[in-house]
Amino acid sequence: MNDEPTTTGATGTPRHPAGRVLDAHLHVLDRQVLDRDDVPVTTVDDLEFDGIELGSRIEPGSPAPTVTAILTGPQLVMRIFGGHSPTARIIRVPWHLVAEVGTVIRLGVGADSLDAAWVERWVSRHIIGRIPGGRHDPE
């Protein structure tokens, strides 16, 4: 996975893609997403790609698929109780908003500008906030 197309050399053999190459399972999936102020936004449930058709084989030498969005939503509930969440419940965070991929995924925008942040806000208000001491940082 990368964010730049694969280039080919003069012989037609593929060279390494420009930019950083990431292993989606290792570097991205299930990582926490933070906004520019380190406020938790969501976790990465899935990725949306461009340049690949579902179920089709990627032929050697063809351009590498590119990531277009982080997908998130009520996936945990679906994993626990079974089934799949409806497509309308999936929230997209455009990949161009990603500023850094490390231990966490950092965005270059504030959480308030994203639909994905509502889950974190709800959990903070209705669950964490009801635990004694949950409304302030530990001293």
C-alpha positions in Angstrom: 0.0 0.0 0.0 1.3 3.4 -0.8 0.2 6.8 -1.8 2.1 7.2 -5.0 1.9 5.1 -8.2 4.5 2.5 -9.1 7.1 3.7 -11.7 8.7 1.4 -14.2 12.3 1.5 -15.4 13.5 1.7 -19.0 13.3 -2.2 -19.2 9.7 -2.2 -18.3 10.3 -3.8 -14.9 8.6 -2.3 -12.0 10.7 -0.2 -9.6 9.8 0.4 -6.0 6.9 2.9 -5.6 7.7 6.5 -4.8 6.8 7.4 -1.2 6.5 5.1 1.8 5.3 1.6 1.4 3.1 0.4 4.3 1.8 -3.0 5.3 -1.9 -2.4 6.0 -2.2 -5.1 8.7 1.0 -4.1 10.4 1.0 -0.3 10.1 -2.6 0.9 9.7 -5.5 -1.4 10.6 -6.8 -1.3 14.2 -4.6 1.8 15.0 -6.0 4.7 16.9 -6.6 7.9 14.9 -5.7 11.2 16.7 -6.5 14.7 15.4 -3.9 17.5 15.2 -4.3 18.2 18.9 -3.9 14.5 20.0 -7.7 14.2 20.6 -8.8 10.6 19.9 -11.1 10.4 16.8 -11.6 6.7 16.0 -9.7 3.5 15.2 -9.0 2.2 11.7 -11.5 -0.6 10.8 -10.8 -0.9 7.1 -9.2 1.0 4.2 -10.7 2.1 0.8 -8.4 1.7 -2.2 -8.4 3.0 -5.7 -6.9 1.1 -8.7 -8.1 -2.4 -7.8 -11.3 -4.2 -8.4 -12.7 -6.5 -5.7 -11.8 -10.1 -6.4 -9.5 -9.3 -9.3 -5.9 -10.3 -9.5 -3.2 -7.7 -9.5 -0.9 -8.5 -12.4 2.8 -8.1 -12.0 4.0 -4.7 -13.3 0.6 -3.1 -12.9 0.4 0.2 -10.9 0.0 -0.3 -7.2 -3.4 0.5 -5.7 -3.6 3.7 -3.7 -5.3 4.3 -0.4 -8.2 6.8 -0.7 -9.8 6.7 2.8 -9.8 5.3 6.3 -13.1 3.5 7.0 -14.6 3.3 10.4 -17.9 2.8 12.0 -19.8 0.5 14.4 -17.6 -2.5 13.5 -16.9 -3.7 17.0 -20.6 -4.2 17.8 -20.9 -6.2 14.5 -17.8 -8.3 15.4 -19.3 -9.2 18.8 -22.9 -9.8 17.7 -22.2 -11.0 14.1 -23.2 -9.5 10.8 -22.0 -6.6 8.8 -22.7 -2.9 9.3 -24.7 -1.3 6.5 -22.7 0.7 4.0 -24.6 3.9 5.1 -23.1 3.5 8.6 -19.5 3.4 7.4 -17.6 6.7 8.0 -14.9 7.7 5.6 -11.9 9.8 6.6 -10.1 10.9 3.4 -6.5 9.7 3.3 -5.2 13.1 2.3 -6.1 14.3 5.9 -3.5 11.8 7.3 -0.4 13.7 8.4 1.6 10.8 9.9 1.5 7.1 10.2 3.3 5.8 13.3 2.3 4.1 16.5 -1.0 6.0 15.9 -2.4 7.6 12.8 -2.2 11.4 13.1 -4.5 13.7 11.1 -3.8 17.2 10.1 -7.3 18.5 11.1 -9.2 18.9 14.3 -11.6 16.2 15.5 -14.6 18.6 15.4 -14.5 18.7 11.6 -14.9 14.9 11.3 -18.1 12.8 11.5 -15.9 10.0 12.9 -15.3 11.7 16.2 -18.9 11.4 17.4 -18.3 7.9 18.8 -15.3 9.0 20.9 -17.3 12.0 22.2 -20.3 9.8 23.1 -18.2 7.3 24.9 -16.4 10.0 26.8 -19.7 11.8 27.9 -21.9 8.8 28.6 -19.5 6.1 29.8 -16.1 7.5 30.9 -17.7 10.7 32.3 -19.9 8.6 34.7 -17.0 6.8 36.3 -15.9 8.6 39.4 -12.9 10.7 38.4 -13.6 10.2 34.7 -14.3 13.8 34.0 -10.7 15.1 34.7 -7.1 14.1 34.1 -5.4 12.2 37.0 -3.3 14.4 39.2 
